[in-house]
Each structure stands twice: as structure tokens, then as C-alpha cells.
Amino acid sequence: MLVVTISGSFHRHLGAIYDAVSEFLEAGVKVLSPADPRVVDHLGEFLLLASDRFRSIRLVQDRHLQCIRASSLLWLVDPDGYVGQSASLEVGYAIAAGTPVYSTNLPTDATLQEYVRVVADVSEAISLAKTTKSQAKSRSVLVDPKEAIERCQDAIANVGRTMDQSWQHRSTLVESELESTKRLLFRTFCGR
């Protein structure tokens, strides 16, 4: 299943961001962030949205970055080519995470132009994301705390079941289970 994160200037392009969320949802693509782009509060210049689970700039931004890492694509909303500082950070993060960045407009910044693929519309981005070979991405606890914690609990329970199995071949199975569980816990709680 495809999942998307949407970035752009909430001050300048909130209406277009809201429209993009609707378009992806109508196309059957899950929007990790912002799932509900209605402004409900602010911390200085920083706008807090209805789907923001935390009232901390750092936690909201960390969650958004982890959503980018877990996404099939990052959709950049820049109808006039403007990409603010936060969205620029998010594009850079997507590049580092191996998440492709699509937009209907070319950013005015020459460097960002090299990393954003311009497409005709959301449908084309979805088609490209479906054909792009991507690795399975695990979700950080910030993206979906309930799902992440349940996934970790299941992995830990699986280690317990493996340890309860017969003694034959036990050490290699336990070592393997412990190692994969350790990696899962690290990715989930450290976002890497």
C-alpha cells in the first residue's frame, strides 16, 4: 500500500496542501502527515494542525520527518515555486532517506530543482511510486505510536516463543530472533 507525506509552506500554501491531502485520499493513498491539515493552534510562527499529536515544535517536526522516511513518496506543494526553510529541510531529509520527491511545480531554488521530479498531477506521482522499486520501510513510534508499540510487542513475544521451543537448534534461532528484534526496536524508537 502506498503512503505519502506532504510538505510545503503552511503559511503560503495551506489551501493547496489541504487539496493535495484530499486528492491522495480519494486515490486510495494513505496520508501519513499531515492527515488533517486544519490549523488549530500556533506556537509563535509555527502552525499546529489538527493531526499533530504533540504540542511541541520539535516533536511535530520529528514526527513529520519520520513520516517522510516511512513514505512511498514526498509530495511537495509549491504552486509558485516557493519552498520555505522547513520544507527545504524536509526535501533534504527525503533525499537522505531514499524517499522520492514529486511536485507539479519546479522549485525556484536551483539546488532543489535537481532533486524534485515534476509530474503532471497526483495521479502521475502515484503511478511512478507504484513502479519505483522501494525497500520496505519501518515506521517510527512517532508516526503511529499504537501500531509501532504493538509491532514491537509482537516481536518480543516471538523471541519468548522461540526461547520456549525445544533445545535443538535453539541458540541460532534465539540469536537470529534477538538480532532482528533489536534492529526493529532501534528503528522504531531511534528512527533509523
ABEGO torsion letter per residue (X at the ends): XBBBBBBEBAAAAAAAAAAAAAAAAAAGBBBAOBABABBABBBEABBBBAABABABAAAAAAAAAAAAAABABBBBBBAAGBBBAAAAAAAAAAAAAGBBBBBABBBABAAAAAABBBBABAAAAAAAAAABBBBBBBBBAAABAAAAAAAAAAAAAAAAAAAABBABGAAAAAAAAAAAAAAAAAAAAAGX
